Amino acid sequence: MTGHCPLRQIRLRDRRGVAALEMALMAPVLLLLVTATVDVVRYVSISLTLNRTAANVSDIATQFDKLRAGMTVVKGNEVGVLFLAATEVAQPLDLMAGGQIIVSSVANMGQGSRVMWQQRAGSGSTASRLGAAGAVATLPAGFTQQSGDNAIFTELFYRFTPYLLSWPWLGNAGTSTTLYARAVYQPRLGTLTTLETGP
């Protein structure tokens, strides 16, 4: 005898109801996981971009035999060239609106490492971790300079705002935390201990 078993139909309906309930319960968790993943991916991507940008800017600076003060690029060796390069390398990040770039020359002229000059661009007024121009330099751990050594440091500060996560290394959800990147290169064509001025 063939026929439909009503008990079997009830079981199938019950299973569909359970699946719908499970999906309704899991949807918010899945949404949280996706959003958290986006935060982590953004954090890592921005950090890598900042490190790459800092390295490129320091590398470009050390290819000059002399640098000139000034943000307007006229002769091509003004410090402004470095900031233009930073904005290009960092795309799609808007470094000027969302952060700050500081380029410093640090040299040991026989009396310890000092910040010889410092130029900055971008928004905000974050102090360099090396110290101010003319001051004794606060060098990174493990970095030393012998008498006569000169180095160009590029520091980047960028405000990162996570969508959801609020871990100490990501910041609080909805509020920004400042990411930091630094690179250092030695000049290739002599020293860059002063910025030229004038025409």
Secondary structure, DSSP 8 states (H G I E B T S, - for coil): -----HHHHHHHHHHHHHHHHHHHHHHHHHHHHHHHHHHHHHHHHHHHHHHHHHHHHHHHHTT-S-EES-SS-SSS-BTHHHHHHHHHHTTTS-HHHHEEEEEEEEEESSSSEEEEEEEEEESS----TT--TTSB----TT----TT-EEEEEEEEEEE--SS---TTT--TTS-EEEEEEEEE--SSS---SEE---
